[in-house]
Amino acid sequence: MGLFDFFKKKPAAPKVVVEVLYPQTWENSEAPVEPTVLAAEVLQPTPGEAVEIQVPSHIAAEDVAPVAEVVETVETETETETETETETETAVTSETNLDEGLTKTRKTWSERWNAFMANFRSVDEDFFEELEETLIGADVGAQTALQLTDELRNEVKLQNAKSKADISRVIIDKLVEHYRSQGVNEDASMHFAPEGPTVILFVGVNGVGKTTTIGKMSARYKAEGKQVVLAAADTFRAGATQQLQAWGERNGIPVVAGAANADPASVVYDGVKTAIETNADILFVDTAGRLQNNVNLMQELAKMKRIITRELPNEPQEVLLALDATTGQNALQQARLFKDSTDVTGIVLTKLDGTAKGGIILPIRNELHLPVKWVGLGEQVGDLQPFDADDFAKSLFGSLLIGDDK
C-alpha cells in the first residue's frame, strides 16, 4: 500500500454504547432488566459524511429535539444577550474631565511660557515684543495678542513687578481675568421655544464634526427626557445621511431623510412637519458642509431658514457653528466669515482633546463676541460638554499659577 493510499484510506468507525437518557415507561410496573441502548458512530470530523444515529423504536420521533433547533435557540439567546449588552453600553457614557481634554493645549502653553520666561532679563520693550509673539504662537490671534500686551504693559508697571516670579504671576493673572471677563455679558446657554418644537440648525465646513456632534447632542437631550427628531439635510456629502441614520438607530431617534442629491430645503420642510405632528421638543438639522464664500450654498442655507420660519415663526432658536479646534487660526477665520453671512448664535468647538490649539477660544470670544456653547473632549456622548469659561481658564492656566506643568 502506497503512502497516498494510506492517507486516503478511511479509518474504521468504532462503535460506542450509549445509555438512553430519555424518560421510559416501564411495562407491568417493572423496571427493565437491562438498559436500552442505541448504537452511534463516534463523532469525529469526517468531511462530507453525516452521522447516523439509530433511535430505539419505542421512543417517538417528536420526543427527540432536532439538533438544528437547539443550536438556533442557543444562538438566538446569545444574540439577545449581545443586543442587551450593546444597549447597556450605549446608555452608559463616560465623560472626559476638562483637565484631561486640555492636556495637549495646557502642555503647549506651559512649554511656550517656560521658554519665554527662561529668556527673561528685564522688563523692557523687547520683553513685551517677545510676549506678543508668544501669545500669537499660542493661537490667541494677532488682534487679541496686541490688546493683551498693551494691557500687560500697564499692569506690570502698575504693580511694580520686577522679579521673574512677580511678572509671571501678573501676566498669568491678567490672562485668566481676560478669559473670565469675556463671559460676563455672554449668553452661552441654549435657548428653547416656549411652546412647540425648538429647531437647532448646524452649519460649518466639511470635516469639522457637525453630524457627530448632532448625534451626541441629540442623545444627551433624549436622555434628559426630550423628544427629538433629526433632519438629514446634508444631501451632497456621500454617506452623510447614512451617518446620521446610524446615530438615530443607535439612540432610538427618528431621522427624516430624502433621496440622494434631493433638495435639502425639502428635507428641512419634512423635518419641521414631522416635528410638529409628533409633538417633538427638538429638531436638529444637519446641513451640507459649505465654505462661507460659496454663494449658492449660503443662499441655500437662507432658504432653509425661510422654510423653518414660515412653519415656526420663532425658529430656529439656535444656529450653531461647528469648528474644528485642531485647525487653529483657520477656525477663527471661518467663524469670522460665517458670522458675517448668517445669524450664528453660538460655537461648538470640536476635537479639543486632540489639539494643542485650544487657545483659539480666546480670540473667538474676544474678537467676534460669539459664545462658545459646547466643547468636544472625546468620542463618547458624555464627552460633548457645555463650555464654562471659568473652568476652562483654571484648567488652562492653573498649572502655571501653581508652578506645576502637569
Buried (B, 14 or more C-beta within 10 A) or exposed (E): EEEEEEEEEEEEBEEEEEEBEEEBEEEEEEEEEEEEEBEBBEEEEEEEEEEEEEBEEEBEEEEEEEEEEEEEEEEEEEEEEEEEEEEEEEEEBEBBEBBEBBBBBBBBBBEBBEEBBEEEEEBEEEBBEBBBBBBBBBBBBEEBBBBBBEBBBEBBEEBEBEEEEBBBBBBBBBBBEBBBEBBEEBEBEBEBBEEBBBBBBBBBBEEBBBBBBBBBBBBBBBEEEBBBBBBBBBBBBEEBBEBBBBBBEBBEBBBBBBEEEBBBBBBBBBBBEBBBEEEBBBBBBBBBBBEBEBEEBBEBBEBBBEBBBEBBEBBBBBBBBBBBBBBBBBBBEBBBBBBEBBEBBBBBBBBBBBBBBBBBBBBBBBBBEBBBBBBBBBEBBBBBBEBBBEBBBBBBBBBBBEEEEE
